[in-house]
Amino acid sequence: MRCIAKVDELECSAHGDCALVAPSVFAVDDVARVVGDGPRELLIEAAESCPSAAISVFDADSGAQLYP
């Protein structure tokens, strides 16, 4: 299953935890942004690490929200 992550820029506080967990997926400047992709487990782990709960993970094919 292909998954995509989305960052809510209004909620993001740029802590950078997502980039520590998944540096190939996230980059952090003023806010986090998605710069790549990764396996579902990695995207969910990165989303769970976000103290601002600013990351959502979706099934790329169906659009179903997988996290949160």
N, C-alpha and C positions, 0 to 999 in steps of 0.2 A: 504494500500500500504506500503510495507516494503521499507525503504530507507537506504542508506549507505552514510556516509560522508568520504571524502578523503582530506588529508592535503597535499598541495604542500610544501614539506620541504624546497625547495629553496626559496620560497616566505615568509615562516613563520618567524616572528620576535619574537615569544614567548612572545607576550604581555599578553596572558592568559585570554583574554576576553571570548573566547569560553568556557574555563573551568569554568568561573564564571556563564555563562548562562546554561551550560550543564555539570556539574561536573561528571555525570555518564557516559558521552560519551567521554570527552576529558581530557587528562592529559598533563601538560606542563613541560618540562625540558628544554633542549636546543632548542627544537621545540615542537609544539603541536603534539600529536598523538592520534589516535582514540583507546579508550580502552573499548568501549561499544556501545550500540545502544539506540535509542530513537525514538519518534514519528517524523514524517515529520516536523511538525511545530517547534519543538524544534531544530532539526538539521538546519533548515533554519534560525531560529532566531540566533543560534550560529554562523552560516556562515556570516550572515549580521553584526554581532558584530565585526568581524575580521577586524582590521584596515589595514591589509596587503592583504586582499582579497585572502587568501591562502586556503580557504575551499570551496570545491564543494560538492554538494549533488546530489545523483543519485538514481533513482528507482532501487531497488535491483533485480527485475525480468526482466525488459526490458533493463536496462542499460542507459535509457534516463537521460540526465542531467536535473535536476530540478532547480538548482541554481549554479552559477549565470546564 
